[in-house]
Amino acid sequence: MANMSLQKHPMPEQDPQVRAGNFKEVALGYTADIAVEEAQRCLHCKNAPCVSGCPVNVPIPHFIEKIKEGDFNGAYQVIRSQNALPAICGRVCPQESQCESKCVRGIKGEPVGIGRLERFAADTAMAQGKAVTTKAAPCGKRAAIIGSGPAGLTCAGELAKAGWDVTVYEALHTAGGVLMYGIPEFRLPKALVEREISTLKELGVKIITNAVAGKAFTVDELLGEGNDAVFIGSGAGLPNFQKIPGESLCGVYSANEFLTRLNLMKAYTFPEHDTPVKIGKHVAVVGGGNVAMDAARCAKRLGAEVTILYRRSEAEMPARAEEVHHAKEEGINFHMLTAPTSIEGDENGFVKAIRCIEMQLGEPDDRGRRRPVPVEGSEYELPMETVIIAIGNSPNPLIKKTTPDLPTERWGGIQTDENGRTGKKNVYAGGDAVTGAATVILAMGAGKKAAAAILEDHPC
């Protein structure tokens, strides 16, 4: 019988005052009792509109029914049939704008906590040692995957399940891409990412690290080495800057550098690990997306007073509402309708302040978002020791430079059809390398589509 509560069960969390001083996971996860009660809220709609909101087409009512019955491993197996990284998706997917936005229960009240239930099923299976997928018999086909982020790992997993010999090439010294270097420990524990990757290795996927595409090898070299297909999932790791005065001062970070030092190189444990990260008492983070929230919350945990500067209003912020809420709970300051005009330095070349101007929203731009317009005479200055720029990233330019016959957009993204096929034979692409910076689950969906296209074009 359905649980007719209008509200989803809240996620147990660390107290904001406590978590703002540590890097432990904020959301603690559902207990078995809470998960079963939340699963009982599902109406098991015949047409399952929630599935249409999932980029990897997880059979959502089916796995929720398994949880309702107490068959938690069965729920995991249902999810895993379509989603290679369920424990990750349960934590970082924007379910509120995808599957949960289609949930019928959300018409009157809150939707079913689909993401929270997905996390519960995956965590439970991992804790019980049941997170294993059957390895297929070899089919004689080989694929090279460039990048071990969400798109690359998903594509690799789908091909391995079909019996392909798959090798993943990762530029950094640790596999996982943005899952390892970009998303903080308190949102996505790295041990969990490593567990998900180990599950792919059990399928036979090989991972080669410290291998930069365009330097260690080219796409043509991979094709010449007997690979039937090459998938490019190299992400968007080239940080964008505002091109304002002072961006070259000491104490100005790209969010990529700041987060990579903390997440991948464990700077927050210095001197236990070798990589330090220097910030002062006052930190400004420029941007309004999830990366800006991650950078701000990390700086807060390092002991700084943190201010987010965003040139539009809160209603236009691209960050998940949950991340903004958590940031506010942790004491981070928000200066909306504010744009930096310059970063000021001291006599030694270090940041001492950031100059800003107030903005107001004007007419919509070509994407329908109201364009921010400066308010004349509204400049002001904020004392700062550190400025973190989090205004987006672009794809790896080395692949474009070393593969001149690979069609790309003017801004660097690889051109593909809707199924990930590029204009170069036997080369496929997906994720941020194609779209620019987006979400983990959209990258996974692209990797899955590309794998399907590869299997269609190269039948065993």
C-alpha positions in Angstrom: 0.0 0.0 0.0 1.4 3.4 -0.9 2.5 5.8 1.7 0.5 8.9 1.0 2.7 11.4 2.8 3.1 14.6 0.8 6.7 15.1 1.9 9.7 13.0 1.1 11.7 11.8 4.0 14.5 14.3 4.8 18.1 13.2 4.3 20.0 12.8 7.6 22.9 15.3 7.5 25.8 16.5 9.6 25.0 19.6 11.6 26.0 22.7 9.6 28.2 24.1 12.4 30.1 20.8 12.7 30.5 20.0 9.0 31.8 23.5 8.1 34.9 22.4 9.9 35.5 19.0 8.3 35.6 17.3 4.9 33.4 14.3 5.9 30.3 13.6 3.8 27.5 16.0 4.5 24.5 13.8 3.6 24.6 10.6 5.7 22.1 8.5 3.7 18.8 6.8 4.4 18.6 3.9 6.9 16.8 0.7 5.7 13.6 1.7 7.5 13.5 5.2 6.0 14.3 3.8 2.5 11.4 1.3 2.7 9.0 4.0 3.9 10.1 6.4 1.1 9.8 3.6 -1.4 6.2 3.2 -0.3 5.4 6.7 -1.5 5.9 5.6 -5.2 2.7 5.2 -7.1 4.2 2.8 -9.7 2.6 4.8 -12.5 1.9 2.7 -15.6 3.7 5.0 -18.0 6.6 5.8 -15.5 7.2 9.4 -16.5 10.2 9.5 -14.1 12.1 7.2 -16.5 11.8 9.8 -19.3 13.6 12.2 -17.1 16.6 9.9 -16.5 19.4 10.4 -19.1 20.5 6.7 -18.7 16.9 5.3 -18.5 17.0 3.6 -15.2 13.8 1.6 -14.6 12.9 3.6 -11.6 9.6 2.1 -10.4 11.1 -1.3 -10.7 14.1 -0.7 -8.4 11.9 1.2 -6.0 9.5 -1.8 -5.8 12.5 -3.9 -4.9 13.4 -1.6 -2.0 9.8 -1.6 -0.9 10.0 -5.4 -0.8 13.2 -5.3 1.2 15.2 -6.7 -1.7 18.0 -4.1 -1.6 20.5 -6.1 -3.7 17.8 -6.7 -6.3 17.2 -3.0 -6.4 20.9 -2.4 -7.0 21.0 -4.9 -9.9 18.0 -3.2 -11.5 19.8 0.2 -11.4 23.1 -1.3 -12.5 21.5 -2.8 -15.6 21.3 0.8 -17.0 23.6 2.9 -14.8 27.3 2.1 -14.4 27.8 4.5 -11.4 24.8 4.3 -9.2 26.4 5.3 -5.9 27.8 8.4 -7.6 24.6 9.4 -9.3 22.6 9.0 -6.1 24.8 11.8 -4.7 25.6 14.3 -7.4 22.8 14.0 -10.0 20.4 17.0 -10.2 17.4 14.7 -9.7 15.2 17.7 -8.9 15.4 18.8 -12.6 15.4 15.3 -14.1 13.6 12.1 -12.9 12.0 13.7 -9.8 10.7 16.6 -11.9 8.5 14.1 -13.8 7.3 12.3 -10.6 3.5 12.4 -10.3 3.7 12.6 -6.6 5.3 16.0 -7.1 2.1 17.5 -8.5 0.7 17.7 -5.0 3.6 17.8 -2.5 7.1 16.6 -3.0 8.3 13.9 -5.5 9.6 10.5 -4.4 13.2 10.8 -3.2 14.5 8.8 -6.2 18.1 9.9 -5.9 18.2 9.1 -2.2 16.8 5.7 -2.8 19.3 5.1 -5.6 22.2 6.0 -3.3 20.8 3.7 -0.6 20.6 0.7 -2.9 24.1 1.2 -4.2 25.6 1.9 -0.8 23.9 -1.2 0.7 25.1 -3.4 -2.2 28.7 -2.1 -1.8 28.7 -2.6 2.0 27.5 -6.2 1.5 30.1 -6.9 -1.2 27.4 -7.5 -3.8 28.4 -4.7 -6.3 29.4 -7.1 -9.0 28.4 -7.3 -12.7 28.7 -10.5 -14.8 31.6 -10.4 -17.2 30.7 -11.2 -20.9 32.6 -13.6 -23.1 35.2 -11.8 -25.3 33.9 -10.9 -28.7 37.2 -9.9 -30.4 36.6 -6.2 -30.6 38.9 -3.5 -29.1 38.1 0.1 -28.0 40.2 2.9 -26.6 38.5 5.4 -24.3 40.1 8.9 -23.8 39.3 10.1 -20.3 38.1 8.3 -17.2 35.4 10.7 -16.2 31.7 9.9 -16.2 31.3 9.7 -20.0 34.4 7.6 -20.5 33.7 5.2 -17.6 30.1 4.7 -18.7 31.1 4.0 -22.3 33.9 1.6 -21.1 31.5 -0.3 -18.9 28.8 -0.7 -21.6 31.4 -2.0 -24.1 33.0 -4.3 -21.5 29.6 -5.8 -20.7 29.3 -6.6 -24.4 32.6 -8.5 -24.4 34.9 -5.8 -25.8 38.5 -5.4 -24.9 38.5 -1.9 -23.4 41.5 0.4 -22.4 40.9 3.7 -20.8 43.5 6.5 -21.0 43.6 9.0 -18.2 45.7 12.2 -18.2 46.1 12.4 -14.5 47.7 10.0 -12.1 44.4 8.8 -10.7 41.3 7.6 -12.6 37.9 9.2 -12.2 38.2 12.5 -14.0 36.0 15.2 -12.5 34.6 12.7 -10.0 38.1 12.7 -8.4 39.5 16.1 -9.0 36.4 18.3 -9.1 33.8 17.2 -6.6 34.8 17.6 -2.9 35.1 14.7 -0.5 32.1 16.0 1.5 29.8 15.6 -1.5 31.4 12.5 -3.1 33.8 10.4 -1.0 36.8 9.4 -3.2 36.9 5.8 -1.7 33.4 5.4 -3.2 34.6 6.5 -6.6 37.5 4.1 -6.4 35.0 1.3 -5.5 32.9 2.1 -8.6 36.0 2.1 -10.8 37.1 -1.2 -9.3 33.7 -2.7 -10.3 34.5 -1.7 -13.9 38.0 -3.3 -13.7 36.2 -6.5 -12.6 34.6 -6.4 -16.0 38.0 -6.4 -17.6 38.4 -2.7 -18.3 42.1 -1.6 -18.3 43.1 1.9 -17.2 46.3 3.6 -18.1 47.1 6.8 -16.2 49.5 9.7 -16.8 48.5 9.5 -20.5 47.7 12.9 -21.9 45.8 12.8 -25.2 47.7 14.9 -27.8 51.0 14.4 -26.0 51.4 10.7 -25.1 49.4 9.6 -28.1 47.0 10.8 -30.8 43.6 9.6 -31.9 45.1 8.4 -35.1 47.7 6.4 -33.2 45.0 4.7 -31.2 43.2 3.8 -34.4 46.4 2.5 -35.9 47.0 0.2 -33.0 44.1 -2.0 -33.8 41.3 -0.4 -32.0 38.0 -0.8 -33.7 36.6 2.4 -32.1 37.9 5.4 -30.1 35.7 7.3 -27.7 36.7 10.8 -26.6 35.4 11.7 -23.2 38.2 14.0 -22.2 35.9 16.5 -20.4 36.3 20.3 -20.1 39.3 20.9 -18.0 40.6 24.1 -19.5 39.4 26.9 -17.1 37.9 30.1 -18.3 38.8 33.5 -16.9 37.1 36.9 -17.0 40.1 38.8 -18.5 39.9 41.5 -15.9 43.0 43.3 -14.5 44.8 41.4 -11.7 43.9 37.8 -12.7 47.7 36.9 -12.8 48.3 38.0 -9.2 49.4 35.5 -6.6 46.4 34.3 -4.7 44.1 34.0 -7.8 43.1 30.4 -8.5 41.0 28.8 -11.2 38.4 26.6 -9.5 40.0 23.7 -11.3 43.4 24.2 -9.7 41.9 24.9 -6.3 39.7 21.9 -6.3 42.3 19.6 -7.8 44.8 20.5 -5.1 42.2 19.8 -2.4 40.4 16.8 -3.8 42.9 14.8 -5.8 46.1 15.9 -4.0 44.6 16.0 -0.5 45.8 19.5 0.3 43.2 19.8 3.1 45.3 17.2 5.0 48.6 19.1 4.6 51.3 18.3 5.9 50.1 14.7 5.9 50.0 15.0 2.1 52.6 17.0 0.2 50.5 19.5 -1.6 49.7 22.8 0.3 47.1 25.3 -0.6 47.5 28.8 0.6 44.4 31.0 1.4 44.0 33.9 3.6 41.2 34.9 6.0 39.0 36.3 3.2 38.2 34.5 0.0 36.0 35.6 -2.9 34.6 33.0 -5.3 33.4 34.3 -8.6 30.5 32.3 -10.2 27.1 30.8 -9.4 27.3 27.2 -10.5 28.0 23.9 -8.6 31.7 24.4 -9.0 31.5 27.8 -7.4 29.6 26.3 -4.4 32.1 23.5 -4.1 35.1 25.9 -4.1 33.4 28.2 -1.6 32.5 25.4 0.8 36.0 24.0 0.6 37.5 27.4 1.4 35.1 27.6 4.4 36.4 24.3 5.7 39.9 25.6 5.5 39.0 28.4 7.9 38.3 31.4 5.7 35.4 33.8 5.6 34.0 33.2 2.1 32.0 35.5 -0.2 30.4 34.3 -3.5 30.1 37.0 -6.2 27.4 36.3 -8.8 26.4 38.8 -11.5 22.7 37.7 -11.7 20.1 37.1 -9.0 19.7 33.9 -7.0 16.8 32.8 -9.2 19.2 32.6 -12.1 22.0 30.7 -10.3 22.8 27.4 -12.2 23.9 25.7 -9.0 21.5 23.1 -7.5 19.2 24.6 -4.9 20.4 22.0 -2.4 24.1 23.1 -2.8 23.1 26.8 -2.3 21.1 25.9 0.7 24.0 23.9 2.2 26.4 26.8 1.5 24.1 29.3 3.3 23.8 26.9 6.3 27.6 26.8 6.5 27.9 30.5 6.8 29.0 31.5 3.3 28.1 35.1 2.2 26.4 35.8 -1.1 26.7 39.0 -3.0 24.1 38.8 -5.8 24.0 41.1 -8.8 27.7 41.8 -8.4 30.5 41.5 -10.9 34.2 41.9 -10.4 35.9 44.7 -12.4 39.5 44.1 -11.2 41.6 42.3 -8.6 44.0 44.6 -6.7 47.5 43.5 -5.5 50.0 44.6 -2.9 53.6 45.6 -3.6 54.7 42.0 -3.5 52.2 40.9 -6.2 49.7 39.2 -3.9 45.9 39.8 -3.9 44.7 42.4 -1.4 41.2 43.3 -2.6 38.7 42.8 -5.3 36.8 45.7 -7.0 33.2 45.1 -7.9 30.3 46.8 -9.5 26.6 46.3 -8.8 24.4 44.9 -11.7 20.8 45.0 -12.6 19.0 42.5 -14.9 18.1 43.8 -18.4 16.7 42.2 -21.4 16.9 38.4 -22.0 20.0 37.1 -23.9 19.9 34.5 -26.7 19.4 31.7 -24.1 16.5 33.5 -22.4 18.3 34.6 -19.3 18.1 38.3 -18.4 21.3 40.0 -19.2 23.2 41.7 -16.3 23.8 45.4 -16.9 26.3 47.4 -14.7 24.8 50.1 -12.4 26.8 53.3 -13.1 28.7 54.7 -10.1 28.1 51.6 -7.9 31.7 50.4 -7.7 33.0 49.2 -4.3 36.0 47.2 -3.0 36.2 44.1 -0.8 39.4 43.2 1.1 40.5 39.7 0.0 43.6 37.5 0.1 42.3 34.9 -2.3 40.1 35.0 -5.4 38.8 31.8 -7.0 37.4 32.0 -10.5 34.6 29.5 -11.2 32.9 30.7 -14.4 33.2 27.6 -16.5 35.7 25.5 -18.5 36.5 24.5 -22.1 37.5 21.2 -23.7 41.1 20.0 -24.0 42.6 21.9 -27.0 45.3 19.3 -27.6 43.0 16.8 -29.2 41.7 19.3 -31.6 45.3 20.4 -32.5 46.6 16.9 -33.0 43.5 15.6 -34.9 42.9 18.2 -37.6 40.3 16.1 -39.4 38.1 15.9 -36.3 35.3 18.4 -36.8 34.9 20.8 -33.8 33.0 23.9 -32.8 34.7 27.3 -32.8 34.8 27.2 -29.0 36.5 23.8 -29.0 33.7 21.3 -28.5 33.8 18.2 -30.7 30.9 17.9 -33.2 28.8 14.8 -33.0 25.4 13.5 -34.0 22.8 12.7 -31.3 24.4 9.3 -30.8 28.0 10.4 -30.3 29.3 9.7 -33.8 31.9 12.3 -34.9 32.8 13.3 -38.5 35.9 11.1 -38.3 35.4 7.4 -39.0 35.4 5.1 -36.0 35.7 8.0 -33.6 33.0 8.8 -31.1 32.7 11.5 -28.4 30.5 12.6 -25.5 30.2 14.5 -22.3 31.8 17.9 -21.6 34.2 17.4 -24.5 31.1 17.9 -26.8 28.7 20.1 -24.8 31.1 22.1 -22.6 30.8 21.8 -18.8 27.5 20.1 -17.8 26.4 17.4 -15.3 27.7 14.0 -14.4 24.6 12.2 -15.5 24.3 14.0 -18.8 27.9 12.9 -19.5 27.0 9.4 -18.5 24.0 9.5 -20.8 26.3 10.6 -23.7 28.8 7.8 -23.0 26.0 5.3 -23.0 24.5 6.5 -26.3 28.0 6.4 -27.9 28.6 2.9 -26.7 25.3 1.8 -28.3 26.4 3.5 -31.5 29.8 1.7 -31.4 28.1 -1.7 -30.8 25.7 -1.0 -33.7 28.5 0.0 -36.1 30.8 -2.8 -35.0 28.7 -5.9 -34.3 30.5 -8.8 -32.8 
